[in-house]
Amino acid sequence: MNMRLAVALGSATLVVCLQFVPAAPVAGAENDVPDLPGITSPDPYPEGCVSCHKGTMLLKDKLQALEHRSIEGKVTIIPTDCKTCHSEEEGLDPIANIAHSMHYATGSKSDFVIKHNGSCLNCHQVATGSGEVTVKSGKKNW
């Protein structure tokens, strides 16, 4: 997929997502500014997956439960390095499809929707100047 199309699709996805996810107002903020992590409020998950998946939610444990093959020595940055295998070119489901289906599989009953308001900005960040949408990533935490 070419870069312009990927950025356009990413931006369109975020816009659609933000339309359906009600943003909570920032407590005490003037004019009820919506709580948009990394934009109108501090970002509690600056490294996306690894910032959120800790303790009992550790990705290592989730992957083992899914009987995923070992990623030791292959994956350092999550989810960036996951794309090495999880891509259409490699014949596996793209990591974006997997992540979205896991987080929204049960709709309003999903832990991600209940505990994190289903906010796209927990995993994605938006450059406020250009509107470029990227996926947050961080060093593997196990």
N, C-alpha and C positions, 0 to 999 in steps of 0.2 A: 504494500500500500504506500503511495507516495506521501511525503511529509505534510503537504498542504491539506490533502484529504484527511489524513490522520488527525491533524490539529482541528480541522473543521468538524469532524465527527466527534472528537473529544469535547469540543466546545458545545456542540449541539446536545450531546449526551448530558453534560453538566447543566445546561440551561433547562432541559427537560426534567432532569432529576430535581433541580432546585425548585421547579414549579410545583412538584408534588410533595416535597418535604417541607413542612411548616417550620420556619426558623423561630426559635424562642427569642423573645426580646432580651436584651442585655439588661440585667437588673440595674435600676437607677439611671439608665441611659435616657437622654433626651429623645423625644419623638419616637420612642419604642424602636430603636435601631435593632434589626434582626441579629441574632447571634450567629455569625458566620466565621467559624474557626479559621484563624490566620488572616482574616480580612477585617472584621469588626471586633474581634476578641482574640486573646492569646490562643495559640494552637496547642491543644493538649496531646496531639499525636503527630509531632513534626516529622517522624520517620515512618508514618503509616503503619504497616503491618507489625513491625517490631516494637513500635511504641504502644500498641494496643494489646498484642498477643504476648502476655507475660503471665507468670504464675500458672494457674490451672488452665489458662487459655494458650499456653505456649505452642507455637506452630510446630515444633518438633513433635510434640505429643499428638497434635491433630494429624500430621502426616503419617505417623506410625499407626494411628487408628484407621487410616485409609489404606494401610499397607503400601504406602508410597516407597519406591526404591530409595536407597541411601543417596543423600545429596552431599555427603561429606567430601570435601576437596573439589566440589563442582560449583557450589553456591556460597557466595560470601555476602553479597548485597541482595536483600529481599525487597521487593519482588523482581527487581531488575534482572538478576541472574537466572531467575526461573524461566525467563523468555528464551533462554538458550535451547531448552527442550520444548517448552510449552508455546508452540507457534504452529500455524498452519503449514509452514514450510517443513517442519519436522514431523508432521502427521499427528500431532497431539492437539487437544483442545487448547486454544490460546489462554494464557493465564488470566486475561481480563474476563473472559467468559466464565472461567472457573470461579474466580473471586466474586464476581457479581452473582452468580447462581448460588454460591454458598451463603452469601450474606443476605440475600433476599428470597431464599428458597421457600420459606413459609410465610411470606408476605408480612402482614402486621404482627404475626406471632414470632417473627424472627428475633433472636437475641440482639442482633445488630440494630434492628428497627426500634426495639423496646429500649435498650440501654443507651444507644447512641443516636437516637432520633433518625436513623437511616441516612444520616447526612453524608453526601458525596465528599464533603470537605474533610472527612476523617481520613480518607485514602488519597484524595486528589488535592492539588493546590492550583490556584488560579493567579496568574500574574496580573495584577490590577491594571497595569498600563496597557499591555498588549492583549490580554484576555487568553493568553496561552494556558492550556490545561496540561498539567503533568501529573504523573503518579509519584507520590512520596515514596521514598525508599530509605533503608538503613541497613547497617551491618547486622548480620545474623546474630541473634542474642542467645545462642547456646553453643 
